[in-house]
Amino acid sequence: MRRYILKYIVWLDKVLADLEQAKCTILSAKSYFYKDKIIVVSYRYNGKGQYLEELKVAKIIYWRDCEDATSA
């Protein structure tokens, strides 16, 4: 996961350097160069860390308590 993010940062740096070298200006209100979160194999990654994607594991998280040994 970290390699993916690093690869993206390196690519974005190259793109911005090319734009700067070409003396282009970018309007920040219309620019979107990042995602605030990504979801990979039931995990959600954001700037604060890695979390389980609740939609993918909801059945396990909200599993009912066992009422008797035969229903287990």
PQR file with spaces between the fields and no chain letter, atoms N, CA, C, O and H, PARSE charges and radii, in Angstrom:
ATOM       1  N    MET     1       0.811   -1.177    0.000 -0.4000 1.5000
ATOM       2  CA   MET     1       0.000    0.000    0.000 -0.0000 2.0000
ATOM       3  C    MET     1       0.867    1.259    0.000  0.5500 1.7000
ATOM       4  O    MET     1       0.605    2.203   -0.745 -0.5500 1.4000
ATOM       5  N    ARG     2       1.887    1.263    0.829 -0.4000 1.5000
ATOM       6  CA   ARG     2       2.759    2.436    0.897 -0.0000 2.0000
ATOM       7  C    ARG     2       3.494    2.660   -0.409  0.5500 1.7000
ATOM       8  O    ARG     2       3.739    3.802   -0.795 -0.5500 1.4000
ATOM       9  H    ARG     2       2.100    0.496    1.434  0.4000 1.0000
ATOM      10  N    ARG     3       3.850    1.576   -1.096 -0.4000 1.5000
ATOM      11  CA   ARG     3       4.505    1.716   -2.405 -0.0000 2.0000
ATOM      12  C    ARG     3       3.572    2.395   -3.405  0.5500 1.7000
ATOM      13  O    ARG     3       3.997    3.230   -4.203 -0.5500 1.4000
ATOM      14  H    ARG     3       3.650    0.648   -0.782  0.4000 1.0000
ATOM      15  N    TYR     4       2.303    2.027   -3.348 -0.4000 1.5000
ATOM      16  CA   TYR     4       1.309    2.625   -4.243 -0.0000 2.0000
ATOM      17  C    TYR     4       1.219    4.122   -4.000  0.5500 1.7000
ATOM      18  O    TYR     4       1.217    4.913   -4.943 -0.5500 1.4000
ATOM      19  H    TYR     4       1.957    1.349   -2.699  0.4000 1.0000
ATOM      20  N    ILE     5       1.145    4.505   -2.742 -0.4000 1.5000
ATOM      21  CA   ILE     5       1.038    5.928   -2.401 -0.0000 2.0000
ATOM      22  C    ILE     5       2.310    6.667   -2.801  0.5500 1.7000
ATOM      23  O    ILE     5       2.241    7.763   -3.357 -0.5500 1.4000
ATOM      24  H    ILE     5       1.147    3.863   -1.976  0.4000 1.0000
ATOM      25  N    LEU     6       3.469    6.076   -2.523 -0.4000 1.5000
ATOM      26  CA   LEU     6       4.732    6.708   -2.902 -0.0000 2.0000
ATOM      27  C    LEU     6       4.826    6.863   -4.420  0.5500 1.7000
ATOM      28  O    LEU     6       5.266    7.899   -4.919 -0.5500 1.4000
ATOM      29  H    LEU     6       3.525    5.185   -2.072  0.4000 1.0000
ATOM      30  N    LYS     7       4.412    5.828   -5.146 -0.4000 1.5000
ATOM      31  CA   LYS     7       4.436    5.879   -6.609 -0.0000 2.0000
ATOM      32  C    LYS     7       3.548    7.019   -7.119  0.5500 1.7000
ATOM      33  O    LYS     7       3.914    7.718   -8.064 -0.5500 1.4000
ATOM      34  H    LYS     7       4.055    4.986   -4.741  0.4000 1.0000
ATOM      35  N    TYR     8       2.396    7.203   -6.500 -0.4000 1.5000
ATOM      36  CA   TYR     8       1.489    8.281   -6.892 -0.0000 2.0000
ATOM      37  C    TYR     8       2.100    9.642   -6.591  0.5500 1.7000
ATOM      38  O    TYR     8       2.004   10.557   -7.409 -0.5500 1.4000
ATOM      39  H    TYR     8       2.099    6.635   -5.732  0.4000 1.0000
ATOM      40  N    ILE     9       2.727    9.784   -5.430 -0.4000 1.5000
ATOM      41  CA   ILE     9       3.343   11.065   -5.058 -0.0000 2.0000
ATOM      42  C    ILE     9       4.464   11.424   -6.026  0.5500 1.7000
ATOM      43  O    ILE     9       4.593   12.581   -6.426 -0.5500 1.4000
ATOM      44  H    ILE     9       2.805    9.041   -4.766  0.4000 1.0000
ATOM      45  N    VAL    10       5.271   10.441   -6.402 -0.4000 1.5000
ATOM      46  CA   VAL    10       6.359   10.686   -7.350 -0.0000 2.0000
ATOM      47  C    VAL    10       5.784   11.099   -8.705  0.5500 1.7000
ATOM      48  O    VAL    10       6.292   12.030   -9.330 -0.5500 1.4000
ATOM      49  H    VAL    10       5.166    9.501   -6.077  0.4000 1.0000
ATOM      50  N    TRP    11       4.740   10.425   -9.163 -0.4000 1.5000
ATOM      51  CA   TRP    11       4.103   10.775  -10.430 -0.0000 2.0000
ATOM      52  C    TRP    11       3.538   12.188  -10.384  0.5500 1.7000
ATOM      53  O    TRP    11       3.731   12.971  -11.314 -0.5500 1.4000
ATOM      54  H    TRP    11       4.327    9.668   -8.656  0.4000 1.0000
ATOM      55  N    LEU    12       2.827   12.515   -9.282 -0.4000 1.5000
ATOM      56  CA   LEU    12       2.241   13.841   -9.147 -0.0000 2.0000
ATOM      57  C    LEU    12       3.318   14.925   -9.121  0.5500 1.7000
ATOM      58  O    LEU    12       3.130   15.999   -9.692 -0.5500 1.4000
ATOM      59  H    LEU    12       2.670   11.878   -8.527  0.4000 1.0000
ATOM      60  N    ASP    13       4.440   14.650   -8.463 -0.4000 1.5000
ATOM      61  CA   ASP    13       5.539   15.605   -8.419 -0.0000 2.0000
ATOM      62  C    ASP    13       6.078   15.873   -9.825  0.5500 1.7000
ATOM      63  O    ASP    13       6.382   17.016  -10.168 -0.5500 1.4000
ATOM      64  H    ASP    13       4.593   13.778   -7.999  0.4000 1.0000
ATOM      65  N    LYS    14       6.194   14.825  -10.632 -0.4000 1.5000
ATOM      66  CA   LYS    14       6.661   14.992  -12.010 -0.0000 2.0000
ATOM      67  C    LYS    14       5.679   15.832  -12.834  0.5500 1.7000
ATOM      68  O    LYS    14       6.090   16.701  -13.603 -0.5500 1.4000
ATOM      69  H    LYS    14       5.947   13.897  -10.354  0.4000 1.0000
ATOM      70  N    VAL    15       4.393   15.567  -12.667 -0.4000 1.5000
ATOM      71  CA   VAL    15       3.371   16.318  -13.402 -0.0000 2.0000
ATOM      72  C    VAL    15       3.419   17.791  -13.014  0.5500 1.7000
ATOM      73  O    VAL    15       3.396   18.665  -13.880 -0.5500 1.4000
ATOM      74  H    VAL    15       4.060   14.860  -12.042  0.4000 1.0000
ATOM      75  N    LEU    16       3.484   18.062  -11.721 -0.4000 1.5000
ATOM      76  CA   LEU    16       3.528   19.462  -11.279 -0.0000 2.0000
ATOM      77  C    LEU    16       4.815   20.152  -11.712  0.5500 1.7000
ATOM      78  O    LEU    16       4.800   21.338  -12.041 -0.5500 1.4000
ATOM      79  H    LEU    16       3.502   17.351  -11.017  0.4000 1.0000
ATOM      80  N    ALA    17       5.939   19.414  -11.715 -0.4000 1.5000
ATOM      81  CA   ALA    17       7.203   19.991  -12.182 -0.0000 2.0000
ATOM      82  C    ALA    17       7.123   20.323  -13.667  0.5500 1.7000
ATOM      83  O    ALA    17       7.614   21.367  -14.095 -0.5500 1.4000
ATOM      84  H    ALA    17       5.951   18.451  -11.447  0.4000 1.0000
ATOM      85  N    ASP    18       6.508   19.443  -14.457 -0.4000 1.5000
ATOM      86  CA   ASP    18       6.340   19.719  -15.891 -0.0000 2.0000
ATOM      87  C    ASP    18       5.468   20.954  -16.119  0.5500 1.7000
ATOM      88  O    ASP    18       5.761   21.771  -16.991 -0.5500 1.4000
ATOM      89  H    ASP    18       6.109   18.595  -14.109  0.4000 1.0000
ATOM      90  N    LEU    19       4.406   21.087  -15.340 -0.4000 1.5000
ATOM      91  CA   LEU    19       3.537   22.258  -15.470 -0.0000 2.0000
ATOM      92  C    LEU    19       4.280   23.530  -15.082  0.5500 1.7000
ATOM      93  O    LEU    19       4.120   24.567  -15.726 -0.5500 1.4000
ATOM      94  H    LEU    19       4.168   20.423  -14.631  0.4000 1.0000
ATOM      95  N    GLU    20       5.085   23.455  -14.038 -0.4000 1.5000
ATOM      96  CA   GLU    20       5.859   24.611  -13.613 -0.0000 2.0000
ATOM      97  C    GLU    20       6.894   24.999  -14.660  0.5500 1.7000
ATOM      98  O    GLU    20       7.101   26.180  -14.938 -0.5500 1.4000
ATOM      99  H    GLU    20       5.215   22.613  -13.515  0.4000 1.0000
ATOM     100  N    GLN    21       7.544   23.987  -15.239 -0.4000 1.5000
ATOM     101  CA   GLN    21       8.559   24.236  -16.258 -0.0000 2.0000
ATOM     102  C    GLN    21       7.941   24.872  -17.510  0.5500 1.7000
ATOM     103  O    GLN    21       8.580   25.678  -18.187 -0.5500 1.4000
ATOM     104  H    GLN    21       7.376   23.028  -15.013  0.4000 1.0000
ATOM     105  N    ALA    22       6.707   24.504  -17.804 -0.4000 1.5000
ATOM     106  CA   ALA    22       6.014   25.071  -18.962 -0.0000 2.0000
ATOM     107  C    ALA    22       5.374   26.422  -18.641  0.5500 1.7000
ATOM     108  O    ALA    22       4.685   27.005  -19.478 -0.5500 1.4000
ATOM     109  H    ALA    22       6.188   23.850  -17.255  0.4000 1.0000
ATOM     110  N    LYS    23       5.610   26.914  -17.422 -0.4000 1.5000
ATOM     111  CA   LYS    23       5.084   28.200  -16.954 -0.0000 2.0000
ATOM     112  C    LYS    23       3.551   28.246  -16.988  0.5500 1.7000
ATOM     113  O    LYS    23       2.955   29.276  -17.303 -0.5500 1.4000
ATOM     114  H    LYS    23       6.170   26.440  -16.742  0.4000 1.0000
ATOM     115  N    CYS    24       2.937   27.127  -16.661 -0.4000 1.5000
ATOM     116  CA   CYS    24       1.479   27.053  -16.574 -0.0000 2.0000
ATOM     117  C    CYS    24       1.030   27.470  -15.172  0.5500 1.7000
ATOM     118  O    CYS    24       1.756   27.304  -14.191 -0.5500 1.4000
ATOM     119  H    CYS    24       3.421   26.290  -16.405  0.4000 1.0000
ATOM     120  N    THR    25      -0.155   28.002  -15.110 -0.4000 1.5000
ATOM     121  CA   THR    25      -0.749   28.307  -13.813 -0.0000 2.0000
ATOM     122  C    THR    25      -1.939   27.384  -13.601  0.5500 1.7000
ATOM     123  O    THR    25      -2.622   26.997  -14.550 -0.5500 1.4000
ATOM     124  H    THR    25      -0.744   28.137  -15.907  0.4000 1.0000
ATOM     125  N    ILE    26      -2.173   27.040  -12.345 -0.4000 1.5000
ATOM     126  CA   ILE    26      -3.254   26.124  -12.008 -0.0000 2.0000
ATOM     127  C    ILE    26      -4.177   26.824  -11.027  0.5500 1.7000
ATOM     128  O    ILE    26      -3.725   27.356  -10.013 -0.5500 1.4000
ATOM     129  H    ILE    26      -1.618   27.354  -11.575  0.4000 1.0000
ATOM     130  N    LEU    27      -5.447   26.826  -11.322 -0.4000 1.5000
ATOM     131  CA   LEU    27      -6.426   27.403  -10.425 -0.0000 2.0000
ATOM     132  C    LEU    27      -6.793   26.347   -9.379  0.5500 1.7000
ATOM     133  O    LEU    27      -7.378   25.317   -9.713 -0.5500 1.4000
ATOM     134  H    LEU    27      -5.814   26.394  -12.146  0.4000 1.0000
ATOM     135  N    SER    28      -6.457   26.600   -8.142 -0.4000 1.5000
ATOM     136  CA   SER    28      -6.651   25.588   -7.100 -0.0000 2.0000
ATOM     137  C    SER    28      -8.115   25.224   -6.896  0.5500 1.7000
ATOM     138  O    SER    28      -8.418   24.096   -6.507 -0.5500 1.4000
ATOM     139  H    SER    28      -5.983   27.437   -7.870  0.4000 1.0000
ATOM     140  N    ALA    29      -9.018   26.148   -7.149 -0.4000 1.5000
ATOM     141  CA   ALA    29     -10.443   25.858   -6.978 -0.0000 2.0000
ATOM     142  C    ALA    29     -10.940   24.815   -7.978  0.5500 1.7000
ATOM     143  O    ALA    29     -11.928   24.129   -7.720 -0.5500 1.4000
ATOM     144  H    ALA    29      -8.771   27.064   -7.466  0.4000 1.0000
ATOM     145  N    LYS    30     -10.262   24.693   -9.111 -0.4000 1.5000
ATOM     146  CA   LYS    30     -10.683   23.736  -10.133 -0.0000 2.0000
ATOM     147  C    LYS    30      -9.771   22.520  -10.224  0.5500 1.7000
ATOM     148  O    LYS    30      -9.972   21.664  -11.086 -0.5500 1.4000
ATOM     149  H    LYS    30      -9.459   25.250   -9.321  0.4000 1.0000
ATOM     150  N    SER    31      -8.774   22.429   -9.349 -0.4000 1.5000
ATOM     151  CA   SER    31      -7.810   21.330   -9.403 -0.0000 2.0000
ATOM     152  C    SER    31      -8.120   20.285   -8.336  0.5500 1.7000
ATOM     153  O    SER    31      -8.539   20.610   -7.225 -0.5500 1.4000
ATOM     154  H    SER    31      -8.611   23.124   -8.649  0.4000 1.0000
ATOM     155  N    TYR    32      -7.907   19.037   -8.696 -0.4000 1.5000
ATOM     156  CA   TYR    32      -8.135   17.932   -7.766 -0.0000 2.0000
ATOM     157  C    TYR    32      -7.079   16.874   -8.051  0.5500 1.7000
ATOM     158  O    TYR    32      -7.216   16.102   -9.000 -0.5500 1.4000
ATOM     159  H    TYR    32      -7.566   18.772   -9.599  0.4000 1.0000
ATOM     160  N    PHE    33      -6.033   16.832   -7.244 -0.4000 1.5000
ATOM     161  CA   PHE    33      -4.911   15.941   -7.499 -0.0000 2.0000
ATOM     162  C    PHE    33      -4.816   14.774   -6.526  0.5500 1.7000
ATOM     163  O    PHE    33      -3.868   13.994   -6.614 -0.5500 1.4000
ATOM     164  H    PHE    33      -5.921   17.460   -6.473  0.4000 1.0000
ATOM     165  N    TYR    34      -5.741   14.627   -5.621 -0.4000 1.5000
ATOM     166  CA   TYR    34      -5.607   13.588   -4.607 -0.0000 2.0000
ATOM     167  C    TYR    34      -6.971   13.028   -4.218  0.5500 1.7000
ATOM     168  O    TYR    34      -8.013   13.592   -4.551 -0.5500 1.4000
ATOM     169  H    TYR    34      -6.511   15.261   -5.549  0.4000 1.0000
ATOM     170  N    LYS    35      -6.937   11.927   -3.518 -0.4000 1.5000
ATOM     171  CA   LYS    35      -8.117   11.325   -2.915 -0.0000 2.0000
ATOM     172  C    LYS    35      -7.927   11.382   -1.406  0.5500 1.7000
ATOM     173  O    LYS    35      -6.818   11.167   -0.916 -0.5500 1.4000
ATOM     174  H    LYS    35      -6.091   11.469   -3.248  0.4000 1.0000
ATOM     175  N    ASP    36      -8.981   11.667   -0.668 -0.4000 1.5000
ATOM     176  CA   ASP    36      -8.837   11.717    0.779 -0.0000 2.0000
ATOM     177  C    ASP    36      -8.913   10.332    1.416  0.5500 1.7000
ATOM     178  O    ASP    36      -8.568   10.160    2.585 -0.5500 1.4000
ATOM     179  H    ASP    36      -9.882   11.842   -1.065  0.4000 1.0000
ATOM     180  N    LYS    37      -9.371    9.340    0.634 -0.4000 1.5000
ATOM     181  CA   LYS    37      -9.361    7.963    1.125 -0.0000 2.0000
ATOM     182  C    LYS    37      -9.403    7.009   -0.067  0.5500 1.7000
ATOM     183  O    LYS    37      -9.867    7.370   -1.148 -0.5500 1.4000
ATOM     184  H    LYS    37      -9.651    9.481   -0.315  0.4000 1.0000
ATOM     185  N    ILE    38      -8.914    5.793    0.144 -0.4000 1.5000
ATOM     186  CA   ILE    38      -9.026    4.738   -0.855 -0.0000 2.0000
ATOM     187  C    ILE    38      -9.443    3.456   -0.152  0.5500 1.7000
ATOM     188  O    ILE    38      -9.185    3.280    1.039 -0.5500 1.4000
ATOM     189  H    ILE    38      -8.537    5.499    1.022  0.4000 1.0000
ATOM     190  N    ILE    39     -10.081    2.572   -0.885 -0.4000 1.5000
ATOM     191  CA   ILE    39     -10.547    1.305   -0.322 -0.0000 2.0000
ATOM     192  C    ILE    39      -9.892    0.177   -1.102  0.5500 1.7000
ATOM     193  O    ILE    39     -10.023    0.084   -2.322 -0.5500 1.4000
ATOM     194  H    ILE    39     -10.291    2.715   -1.853  0.4000 1.0000
ATOM     195  N    VAL    40      -9.177   -0.686   -0.367 -0.4000 1.5000
ATOM     196  CA   VAL    40      -8.473   -1.805   -0.982 -0.0000 2.0000
ATOM     197  C    VAL    40      -8.732   -3.047   -0.138  0.5500 1.7000
ATOM     198  O    VAL    40      -8.405   -3.062    1.048 -0.5500 1.4000
ATOM     199  H    VAL    40      -9.071   -0.610    0.624  0.4000 1.0000
ATOM     200  N    VAL    41      -9.310   -4.082   -0.727 -0.4000 1.5000
ATOM     201  CA   VAL    41      -9.547   -5.385   -0.105 -0.0000 2.0000
ATOM     202  C    VAL    41     -10.074   -5.232    1.325  0.5500 1.7000
ATOM     203  O    VAL    41      -9.420   -5.650    2.280 -0.5500 1.4000
ATOM     204  H    VAL    41      -9.575   -4.069   -1.691  0.4000 1.0000
ATOM     205  N    SER    42     -11.241   -4.640    1.464 -0.4000 1.5000
ATOM     206  CA   SER    42     -11.952   -4.474    2.731 -0.0000 2.0000
ATOM     207  C    SER    42     -11.260   -3.556    3.729  0.5500 1.7000
ATOM     208  O    SER    42     -11.647   -3.534    4.897 -0.5500 1.4000
ATOM     209  H    SER    42     -11.772   -4.300    0.688  0.4000 1.0000
ATOM     210  N    TYR    43     -10.267   -2.812    3.319 -0.4000 1.5000
ATOM     211  CA   TYR    43      -9.617   -1.840    4.194 -0.0000 2.0000
ATOM     212  C    TYR    43      -9.735   -0.455    3.587  0.5500 1.7000
ATOM     213  O    TYR    43      -9.612   -0.277    2.375 -0.5500 1.4000
ATOM     214  H    TYR    43      -9.952   -2.830    2.370  0.4000 1.0000
ATOM     215  N    ARG    44      -9.974    0.513    4.442 -0.4000 1.5000
ATOM     216  CA   ARG    44     -10.062    1.911    4.030 -0.0000 2.0000
ATOM     217  C    ARG    44      -8.823    2.620    4.559  0.5500 1.7000
ATOM     218  O    ARG    44      -8.517    2.553    5.750 -0.5500 1.4000
ATOM     219  H    ARG    44     -10.075    0.369    5.426  0.4000 1.0000
ATOM     220  N    TYR    45      -8.123    3.291    3.676 -0.4000 1.5000
ATOM     221  CA   TYR    45      -6.906    4.019    4.035 -0.0000 2.0000
ATOM     222  C    TYR    45      -7.179    5.506    3.889  0.5500 1.7000
ATOM     223  O    TYR    45      -7.753    5.953    2.896 -0.5500 1.4000
ATOM     224  H    TYR    45      -8.372    3.345    2.708  0.4000 1.0000
ATOM     225  N    ASN    46      -6.756    6.268    4.897 -0.4000 1.5000
ATOM     226  CA   ASN    46      -6.816    7.724    4.795 -0.0000 2.0000
ATOM     227  C    ASN    46      -5.603    8.294    5.509  0.5500 1.7000
ATOM     228  O    ASN    46      -4.704    7.547    5.897 -0.5500 1.4000
ATOM     229  H    ASN    46      -6.289    5.905    5.703  0.4000 1.0000
ATOM     230  N    GLY    47      -5.568    9.582    5.684 -0.4000 1.5000
ATOM     231  CA   GLY    47      -4.419   10.210    6.310 -0.0000 2.0000
ATOM     232  C    GLY    47      -4.210    9.819    7.754  0.5500 1.7000
ATOM     233  O    GLY    47      -3.113    9.988    8.287 -0.5500 1.4000
ATOM     234  H    GLY    47      -6.299   10.188    5.369  0.4000 1.0000
ATOM     235  N    LYS    48      -5.239    9.300    8.397 -0.4000 1.5000
ATOM     236  CA   LYS    48      -5.143    8.931    9.808 -0.0000 2.0000
ATOM     237  C    LYS    48      -4.773    7.469   10.029  0.5500 1.7000
ATOM     238  O    LYS    48      -4.406    7.099   11.144 -0.5500 1.4000
ATOM     239  H    LYS    48      -6.130    9.162    7.964  0.4000 1.0000
ATOM     240  N    GLY    49      -4.860    6.627    9.001 -0.4000 1.5000
ATOM     241  CA   GLY    49      -4.485    5.228    9.174 -0.0000 2.0000
ATOM     242  C    GLY    49      -5.298    4.272    8.324  0.5500 1.7000
ATOM     243  O    GLY    49      -5.886    4.652    7.311 -0.5500 1.4000
ATOM     244  H    GLY    49      -5.158    6.927    8.095  0.4000 1.0000
ATOM     245  N    GLN    50      -5.316    3.015    8.765 -0.4000 1.5000
ATOM     246  CA   GLN    50      -5.980    1.926    8.054 -0.0000 2.0000
ATOM     247  C    GLN    50      -7.145    1.435    8.908  0.5500 1.7000
ATOM     248  O    GLN    50      -6.989    1.211   10.108 -0.5500 1.4000
ATOM     249  H    GLN    50      -4.839    2.707    9.588  0.4000 1.0000
ATOM     250  N    TYR    51      -8.317    1.269    8.284 -0.4000 1.5000
ATOM     251  CA   TYR    51      -9.508    0.835    8.994 -0.0000 2.0000
ATOM     252  C    TYR    51     -10.220   -0.228    8.181  0.5500 1.7000
ATOM     253  O    TYR    51     -10.082   -0.277    6.959 -0.5500 1.4000
ATOM     254  H    TYR    51      -8.443    1.451    7.309  0.4000 1.0000
ATOM     255  N    LEU    52     -10.985   -1.082    8.856 -0.4000 1.5000
ATOM     256  CA   LEU    52     -11.819   -2.041    8.146 -0.0000 2.0000
ATOM     257  C    LEU    52     -12.935   -1.292    7.430  0.5500 1.7000
ATOM     258  O    LEU    52     -13.504   -0.350    7.980 -0.5500 1.4000
ATOM     259  H    LEU    52     -11.098   -1.042    9.849  0.4000 1.0000
ATOM     260  N    GLU    53     -13.246   -1.701    6.225 -0.4000 1.5000
ATOM     261  CA   GLU    53     -14.355   -1.107    5.484 -0.0000 2.0000
ATOM     262  C    GLU    53     -15.633   -1.747    6.010  0.5500 1.7000
ATOM     263  O    GLU    53     -15.884   -2.929    5.777 -0.5500 1.4000
ATOM     264  H    GLU    53     -12.784   -2.466    5.778  0.4000 1.0000
ATOM     265  N    GLU    54     -16.435   -0.968    6.715 -0.4000 1.5000
ATOM     266  CA   GLU    54     -17.580   -1.499    7.440 -0.0000 2.0000
ATOM     267  C    GLU    54     -18.597   -2.194    6.541  0.5500 1.7000
ATOM     268  O    GLU    54     -19.198   -3.187    6.950 -0.5500 1.4000
ATOM     269  H    GLU    54     -16.231   -0.008    6.904  0.4000 1.0000
ATOM     270  N    LEU    55     -18.801   -1.694    5.329 -0.4000 1.5000
ATOM     271  CA   LEU    55     -19.760   -2.332    4.430 -0.0000 2.0000
ATOM     272  C    LEU    55     -19.364   -3.770    4.092  0.5500 1.7000
ATOM     273  O    LEU    55     -20.225   -4.632    3.919 -0.5500 1.4000
ATOM     274  H    LEU    55     -18.312   -0.888    4.996  0.4000 1.0000
ATOM     275  N    LYS    56     -18.066   -4.020    4.000 -0.4000 1.5000
ATOM     276  CA   LYS    56     -17.588   -5.349    3.628 -0.0000 2.0000
ATOM     277  C    LYS    56     -17.622   -6.335    4.790  0.5500 1.7000
ATOM     278  O    LYS    56     -17.740   -7.539    4.563 -0.5500 1.4000
ATOM     279  H    LYS    56     -17.366   -3.320    4.141  0.4000 1.0000
ATOM     280  N    VAL    57     -17.524   -5.854    6.031 -0.4000 1.5000
ATOM     281  CA   VAL    57     -17.447   -6.748    7.185 -0.0000 2.0000
ATOM     282  C    VAL    57     -18.614   -6.545    8.154  0.5500 1.7000
ATOM     283  O    VAL    57     -18.530   -6.950    9.314 -0.5500 1.4000
ATOM     284  H    VAL    57     -17.429   -4.876    6.215  0.4000 1.0000
ATOM     285  N    ALA    58     -19.692   -5.926    7.692 -0.4000 1.5000
ATOM     286  CA   ALA    58     -20.834   -5.609    8.558 -0.0000 2.0000
ATOM     287  C    ALA    58     -21.451   -6.854    9.181  0.5500 1.7000
ATOM     288  O    ALA    58     -21.825   -6.829   10.353 -0.5500 1.4000
ATOM     289  H    ALA    58     -19.760   -5.597    6.750  0.4000 1.0000
ATOM     290  N    LYS    59     -21.566   -7.940    8.423 -0.4000 1.5000
ATOM     291  CA   LYS    59     -22.165   -9.157    8.966 -0.0000 2.0000
ATOM     292  C    LYS    59     -21.352   -9.708   10.131  0.5500 1.7000
ATOM     293  O    LYS    59     -21.914  -10.256   11.079 -0.5500 1.4000
ATOM     294  H    LYS    59     -21.262   -7.959    7.471  0.4000 1.0000
ATOM     295  N    ILE    60     -20.053   -9.568   10.062 -0.4000 1.5000
ATOM     296  CA   ILE    60     -19.195  -10.071   11.139 -0.0000 2.0000
ATOM     297  C    ILE    60     -19.224   -9.116   12.333  0.5500 1.7000
ATOM     298  O    ILE    60     -19.306   -9.559   13.478 -0.5500 1.4000
ATOM     299  H    ILE    60     -19.596   -9.124    9.292  0.4000 1.0000
ATOM     300  N    ILE    61     -19.158   -7.828   12.073 -0.4000 1.5000
ATOM     301  CA   ILE    61     -19.150   -6.844   13.164 -0.0000 2.0000
ATOM     302  C    ILE    61     -20.456   -6.889   13.952  0.5500 1.7000
ATOM     303  O    ILE    61     -20.439   -6.818   15.181 -0.5500 1.4000
ATOM     304  H    ILE    61     -19.092   -7.469   11.142  0.4000 1.0000
ATOM     305  N    TYR    62     -21.575   -7.005   13.263 -0.4000 1.5000
ATOM     306  CA   TYR    62     -22.883   -6.980   13.930 -0.0000 2.0000
ATOM     307  C    TYR    62     -23.484   -8.378   14.091  0.5500 1.7000
ATOM     308  O    TYR    62     -24.703   -8.541   14.025 -0.5500 1.4000
ATOM     309  H    TYR    62     -21.589   -7.063   12.265  0.4000 1.0000
ATOM     310  N    TRP    63     -22.654   -9.361   14.295 -0.4000 1.5000
ATOM     311  CA   TRP    63     -23.091  -10.747   14.482 -0.0000 2.0000
ATOM     312  C    TRP    63     -23.878  -10.838   15.780  0.5500 1.7000
ATOM     313  O    TRP    63     -23.463  -10.292   16.802 -0.5500 1.4000
ATOM     314  H    TRP    63     -21.664   -9.229   14.349  0.4000 1.0000
ATOM     315  N    ARG    64     -25.012  -11.526   15.742 -0.4000 1.5000
ATOM     316  CA   ARG    64     -25.823  -11.704   16.953 -0.0000 2.0000
ATOM     317  C    ARG    64     -25.116  -12.624   17.931  0.5500 1.7000
ATOM     318  O    ARG    64     -24.330  -13.487   17.539 -0.5500 1.4000
ATOM     319  H    ARG    64     -25.349  -11.969   14.912  0.4000 1.0000
ATOM     320  N    ASP    65     -25.406  -12.428   19.214 -0.4000 1.5000
ATOM     321  CA   ASP    65     -24.864  -13.319   20.234 -0.0000 2.0000
ATOM     322  C    ASP    65     -25.520  -14.682   20.113  0.5500 1.7000
ATOM     323  O    ASP    65     -26.679  -14.795   19.715 -0.5500 1.4000
ATOM     324  H    ASP    65     -26.044  -11.727   19.533  0.4000 1.0000
ATOM     325  N    CYS    66     -24.772  -15.703   20.457 -0.4000 1.5000
ATOM     326  CA   CYS    66     -25.282  -17.085   20.410 -0.0000 2.0000
ATOM     327  C    CYS    66     -26.284  -17.291   21.552  0.5500 1.7000
ATOM     328  O    CYS    66     -25.982  -16.997   22.708 -0.5500 1.4000
ATOM     329  H    CYS    66     -23.830  -15.611   20.781  0.4000 1.0000
ATOM     330  N    GLU    67     -27.477  -17.796   21.220 -0.4000 1.5000
ATOM     331  CA   GLU    67     -28.514  -17.999   22.234 -0.0000 2.0000
ATOM     332  C    GLU    67     -28.405  -19.356   22.912  0.5500 1.7000
ATOM     333  O    GLU    67     -28.701  -19.488   24.100 -0.5500 1.4000
ATOM     334  H    GLU    67     -27.722  -18.035   20.281  0.4000 1.0000
ATOM     335  N    ASP    68     -27.978  -20.369   22.154 -0.4000 1.5000
ATOM     336  CA   ASP    68     -27.756  -21.693   22.755 -0.0000 2.0000
ATOM     337  C    ASP    68     -26.694  -22.415   21.934  0.5500 1.7000
ATOM     338  O    ASP    68     -26.305  -21.951   20.862 -0.5500 1.4000
ATOM     339  H    ASP    68     -27.737  -20.262   21.190  0.4000 1.0000
ATOM     340  N    ALA    69     -26.238  -23.531   22.434 -0.4000 1.5000
ATOM     341  CA   ALA    69     -25.126  -24.248   21.794 -0.0000 2.0000
ATOM     342  C    ALA    69     -25.509  -24.845   20.449  0.5500 1.7000
ATOM     343  O    ALA    69     -24.625  -25.050   19.618 -0.5500 1.4000
ATOM     344  H    ALA    69     -26.554  -23.908   23.305  0.4000 1.0000
ATOM     345  N    THR    70     -26.775  -25.135   20.192 -0.4000 1.5000
ATOM     346  CA   THR    70     -27.173  -25.747   18.923 -0.0000 2.0000
ATOM     347  C    THR    70     -27.203  -24.727   17.782  0.5500 1.7000
ATOM     348  O    THR    70     -27.089  -25.110   16.618 -0.5500 1.4000
ATOM     349  H    THR    70     -27.493  -24.969   20.867  0.4000 1.0000
ATOM     350  N    SER    71     -27.354  -23.453   18.090 -0.4000 1.5000
ATOM     351  CA   SER    71     -27.398  -22.459   17.021 -0.0000 2.0000
ATOM     352  C    SER    71     -26.017  -21.945   16.655  0.5500 1.7000
ATOM     353  O    SER    71     -25.888  -21.126   15.745 -0.5500 1.4000
ATOM     354  H    SER    71     -27.447  -23.142   19.036  0.4000 1.0000
ATOM     355  N    ALA    72     -24.994  -22.405   17.337 -0.4000 1.5000
ATOM     356  CA   ALA    72     -23.638  -21.931   17.102 -0.0000 2.0000
ATOM     357  C    ALA    72     -23.051  -22.468   15.844  0.5500 1.7000
ATOM     358  O    ALA    72     -21.908  -22.153   15.513 -0.5500 1.4000
ATOM     359  H    ALA    72     -25.099  -23.071   18.076  0.4000 1.0000
